[in-house]
Amino acid sequence: MSETILKKGLGQKPLWSQLYEVLQSRIESGEYREGSILPTEAELMKEFGVSRITVRQAMDYLMHEGYISRRRGSGTVVLGRGKGMSTSFSSSFKGEEHNHREDRRVVSVEYARVSQEASLFFSTPANMPLLTLTRDSYLDGKPVVRYVTVLNPTVPLDDTSDYSGSLYELLEHAECPIDRVRETITAAISTPEEKKLFQIKTNTAVIHRIRRGYSGDIPVEYTDSRYLSDDYQLTIDQTFRKGELQWDQSN
């Protein structure tokens, strides 16, 4: 049995969240080294005395956060943390980055059920309604970005707050300043809903950008953004501490 005892009972974090934190700590400390194979689901079930569902939820969140990768024939590989990578975005419009009030329109503010990924991020029950903001940015009167932002229920804001300005300034005033973000960017052919939103008729590519914002170690913001891909450019800058540089052997 593991020396780390998961706590059960009313008021405690969900078991999968506790297990995630234990495994995250082991990866961060180097107990599970980068490139090594994580224990199997069966081994983790036996060590912590939990169900397969609990293990899979913890593993799914580790994968979402970039700590592990599942590779066919190899098992679950430890990736460790990022190598000081930062990303910057540029495009023909600067609505989000510069927060121009005249280009931003609040579509809705409501308490709604959210995606599984957002629930995992905040460690909330899957059916718990969370404060959700839907906002659009416009260029020359045409929508070019849609942001759907979910906030942690511990954030002291509600559906009566004013979200017409900068969300990050509002969070800072609420003493929940965002000081760290983790982002995932993908591209896909526009769905019928996205074609209607962006007023396009062809199968144009749309950029999907998931941003997870933290205040210290507390998850505060989960934003799913959809961008028109016209003139959109992603720039990635990487910095490495001495001895960290590793070449990608596939290049």
VEXDREN-2710 file (C-alpha; in Angstrom, 1 decimal):
% VEXDREN-2710
k/r/px/py/pz
1/MET/0.0/0.0/0.0
2/SER/1.3/3.5/-0.8
3/GLU/2.7/5.6/2.0
4/THR/0.6/8.5/0.5
5/ILE/-2.9/8.0/1.8
6/LEU/-5.7/9.4/-0.2
7/LYS/-8.4/11.1/1.9
8/LYS/-12.0/10.0/1.6
9/GLY/-15.1/11.7/2.9
10/LEU/-17.2/14.8/2.8
11/GLY/-15.3/18.0/2.0
12/GLN/-12.3/16.2/0.6
13/LYS/-11.0/16.6/-2.9
14/PRO/-12.2/13.9/-5.4
15/LEU/-9.9/10.9/-5.3
16/TRP/-8.8/11.3/-8.9
17/SER/-7.7/14.9/-8.1
18/GLN/-5.7/13.7/-5.1
19/LEU/-4.1/11.0/-7.2
20/TYR/-3.3/13.5/-9.9
21/GLU/-1.5/15.7/-7.4
22/VAL/0.5/12.8/-6.0
23/LEU/1.6/11.7/-9.6
24/GLN/2.3/15.3/-10.6
25/SER/4.5/15.7/-7.5
26/ARG/6.4/12.6/-8.4
27/ILE/7.0/13.8/-11.9
28/GLU/8.0/17.3/-10.7
29/SER/10.4/15.9/-8.1
30/GLY/12.0/13.5/-10.6
31/GLU/10.9/10.4/-8.9
32/TYR/9.3/9.5/-12.2
33/ARG/12.0/10.7/-14.6
34/GLU/11.4/12.2/-18.0
35/GLY/11.3/9.5/-20.7
36/SER/10.5/6.7/-18.1
37/ILE/7.3/4.6/-18.2
38/LEU/4.6/5.4/-15.7
39/PRO/3.2/2.5/-13.6
40/THR/0.3/0.7/-15.2
41/GLU/-3.3/1.3/-14.3
42/ALA/-3.4/-2.0/-12.4
43/GLU/-0.2/-1.1/-10.4
44/LEU/-1.7/2.3/-9.5
45/MET/-5.0/0.8/-8.5
46/LYS/-3.2/-1.7/-6.2
47/GLU/-0.8/1.0/-4.7
48/PHE/-3.6/3.5/-3.9
49/GLY/-6.6/1.2/-3.4
50/VAL/-8.7/3.1/-5.9
51/SER/-10.9/2.1/-8.9
52/ARG/-9.8/2.0/-12.6
53/ILE/-12.1/5.0/-13.3
54/THR/-10.2/7.1/-10.6
55/VAL/-6.9/6.2/-12.1
56/ARG/-8.0/7.0/-15.7
57/GLN/-9.4/10.4/-14.6
58/ALA/-6.1/11.3/-13.0
59/MET/-4.2/10.0/-16.0
60/ASP/-6.4/12.0/-18.4
61/TYR/-5.7/15.2/-16.6
62/LEU/-2.0/14.5/-16.5
63/MET/-2.1/14.1/-20.2
64/HIS/-4.2/17.3/-20.7
65/GLU/-1.5/19.2/-18.6
66/GLY/1.3/17.8/-20.7
67/TYR/2.9/15.6/-18.1
68/ILE/2.5/12.3/-19.8
69/SER/1.9/10.8/-23.3
70/ARG/0.3/7.5/-24.2
71/ARG/2.2/5.7/-26.8
72/ARG/1.0/2.5/-28.5
73/GLY/3.3/-0.4/-27.7
74/SER/5.3/1.7/-25.1
75/GLY/2.9/2.4/-22.3
76/THR/2.5/5.8/-20.7
77/VAL/5.6/7.9/-21.0
78/VAL/6.6/10.7/-18.7
79/LEU/7.2/14.0/-20.5
80/GLY/8.1/16.1/-17.5
81/ARG/7.5/19.8/-17.6
82/GLY/8.0/22.2/-20.5
83/LYS/11.5/23.4/-21.3
84/GLY/10.9/27.1/-20.7
85/MET/8.8/27.3/-23.9
86/SER/6.7/30.4/-24.3
87/THR/4.3/31.3/-27.1
88/SER/3.2/34.6/-28.6
89/PHE/0.4/35.2/-31.1
90/SER/0.0/37.7/-33.9
91/SER/-2.6/38.2/-36.5
92/SER/-4.4/40.8/-38.6
93/PHE/-6.5/41.7/-35.6
94/LYS/-5.4/42.4/-32.0
95/GLY/-8.8/42.3/-30.2
96/GLU/-7.9/40.0/-27.4
97/GLU/-4.3/41.0/-26.8
98/HIS/-5.1/44.7/-26.6
99/ASN/-8.6/44.4/-25.2
100/HIS/-10.2/47.1/-27.3
101/ARG/-13.7/47.6/-25.8
102/GLU/-15.2/48.7/-29.0
103/ASP/-14.2/45.4/-30.7
104/ARG/-15.4/43.1/-27.9
105/ARG/-19.0/42.2/-27.4
106/VAL/-20.4/40.1/-24.5
107/VAL/-22.7/37.5/-26.0
108/SER/-23.8/35.9/-22.7
109/VAL/-23.0/35.4/-19.1
110/GLU/-24.6/32.4/-17.4
111/TYR/-24.1/29.4/-15.1
112/ALA/-23.9/26.4/-17.4
113/ARG/-22.7/22.8/-17.6
114/VAL/-19.2/22.7/-19.0
115/SER/-16.9/20.3/-20.9
116/GLN/-15.3/17.4/-19.1
117/GLU/-11.9/19.1/-19.6
118/ALA/-13.1/22.2/-17.8
119/SER/-14.5/20.2/-14.9
120/LEU/-11.3/18.3/-14.6
121/PHE/-9.3/21.5/-14.6
122/PHE/-11.3/22.9/-11.7
123/SER/-11.8/19.6/-9.9
124/THR/-15.6/20.1/-9.9
125/PRO/-18.4/17.6/-10.4
126/ALA/-19.2/17.0/-14.1
127/ASN/-22.8/18.2/-13.7
128/MET/-22.0/21.4/-11.7
129/PRO/-23.0/24.6/-13.5
130/LEU/-20.1/27.0/-13.6
131/LEU/-19.9/30.7/-14.5
132/THR/-19.4/30.8/-18.3
133/LEU/-18.8/33.9/-20.4
134/THR/-19.2/34.0/-24.2
135/ARG/-17.6/36.9/-25.9
136/ASP/-16.9/37.8/-29.6
137/SER/-14.2/40.1/-31.1
138/TYR/-15.0/41.9/-34.3
139/LEU/-12.9/43.4/-37.1
140/ASP/-14.6/45.8/-39.5
141/GLY/-18.0/44.8/-38.2
142/LYS/-17.3/41.0/-38.7
143/PRO/-16.7/38.5/-36.0
144/VAL/-13.2/37.0/-36.0
145/VAL/-12.8/35.4/-32.6
146/ARG/-15.2/33.7/-30.2
147/TYR/-14.1/33.2/-26.5
148/VAL/-15.9/30.9/-24.2
149/THR/-14.5/31.3/-20.7
150/VAL/-15.3/29.3/-17.6
151/LEU/-14.3/30.6/-14.2
152/ASN/-13.4/28.7/-11.0
153/PRO/-16.4/28.8/-8.6
154/THR/-14.0/30.2/-6.0
155/VAL/-13.5/33.4/-8.0
156/PRO/-15.5/36.2/-6.3
157/LEU/-17.3/37.2/-9.5
158/ASP/-20.9/36.3/-10.7
159/ASP/-23.3/36.8/-13.6
160/THR/-24.0/40.4/-12.5
161/SER/-20.3/41.5/-12.9
162/ASP/-19.2/43.8/-15.8
163/TYR/-17.3/41.7/-18.4
164/SER/-17.2/44.4/-21.2
165/GLY/-13.5/45.3/-20.5
166/SER/-10.4/43.2/-19.9
167/LEU/-11.1/40.0/-18.1
168/TYR/-7.6/39.8/-16.7
169/GLU/-7.9/43.3/-15.2
170/LEU/-11.2/42.3/-13.6
171/LEU/-9.6/39.1/-12.2
172/GLU/-6.8/41.2/-10.8
173/HIS/-9.2/43.5/-9.0
174/ALA/-10.9/40.4/-7.6
175/GLU/-7.5/39.4/-6.2
176/CYS/-7.2/36.4/-8.6
177/PRO/-4.5/37.7/-10.9
178/ILE/-3.5/35.4/-13.7
179/ASP/0.3/34.9/-13.4
180/ARG/0.7/31.7/-15.4
181/VAL/-1.0/30.2/-18.5
182/ARG/-0.8/26.9/-20.3
183/GLU/-2.1/26.8/-23.9
184/THR/-3.0/24.2/-26.5
185/ILE/-3.4/25.3/-30.2
186/THR/-4.9/23.1/-32.9
187/ALA/-6.5/23.7/-36.3
188/ALA/-9.5/22.1/-37.9
189/ILE/-11.9/22.6/-40.8
190/SER/-14.8/24.9/-39.7
191/THR/-18.0/23.3/-38.4
192/PRO/-21.4/24.4/-39.6
193/GLU/-21.8/26.4/-36.4
194/GLU/-18.4/28.1/-36.9
195/LYS/-19.3/28.9/-40.5
196/LYS/-22.5/30.6/-39.3
197/LEU/-20.6/32.5/-36.6
198/PHE/-17.8/33.8/-38.8
199/GLN/-20.1/34.3/-41.8
200/ILE/-18.1/32.0/-44.1
201/LYS/-19.3/29.6/-46.8
202/THR/-16.2/27.6/-47.7
203/ASN/-14.4/25.0/-45.6
204/THR/-12.0/27.4/-44.0
205/ALA/-9.6/26.3/-41.3
206/VAL/-10.3/27.6/-37.8
207/ILE/-7.8/27.9/-35.0
208/HIS/-8.8/26.3/-31.7
209/ARG/-6.9/27.7/-28.7
210/ILE/-7.4/26.3/-25.2
211/ARG/-6.0/28.6/-22.5
212/ARG/-5.7/27.5/-18.8
213/GLY/-5.0/30.4/-16.5
214/TYR/-3.6/30.1/-13.0
215/SER/-3.2/32.4/-10.0
216/GLY/-0.3/30.8/-8.2
217/ASP/-1.2/27.1/-8.1
218/ILE/-5.0/27.8/-8.2
219/PRO/-6.8/27.2/-11.6
220/VAL/-8.8/30.3/-12.3
221/GLU/-9.7/30.5/-16.0
222/TYR/-10.4/27.9/-18.8
223/THR/-11.0/29.6/-22.2
224/ASP/-11.9/27.8/-25.4
225/SER/-11.3/30.3/-28.3
226/ARG/-12.1/29.9/-32.0
227/TYR/-10.2/32.1/-34.4
228/LEU/-10.5/32.7/-38.1
229/SER/-7.2/31.5/-39.6
230/ASP/-6.8/34.4/-42.1
231/ASP/-3.4/36.0/-41.6
232/TYR/-3.0/34.2/-38.3
233/GLN/0.5/33.5/-37.2
234/LEU/1.9/31.5/-34.3
235/THR/5.4/32.3/-33.1
236/ILE/7.1/30.0/-30.6
237/ASP/10.1/31.2/-28.7
238/GLN/12.1/28.7/-26.6
239/THR/14.7/29.2/-24.0
240/PHE/16.8/26.5/-22.3
241/ARG/18.8/26.4/-19.1
242/LYS/22.3/25.0/-19.5
243/GLY/22.3/21.3/-20.4
244/GLU/18.5/21.2/-21.2
245/LEU/18.7/21.4/-25.0
246/GLN/17.6/18.2/-26.7
247/TRP/17.3/17.7/-30.5
248/ASP/14.1/16.2/-31.9
249/GLN/15.4/13.0/-33.6
250/SER/12.5/13.0/-36.0
251/ASN/13.7/16.2/-37.8
END
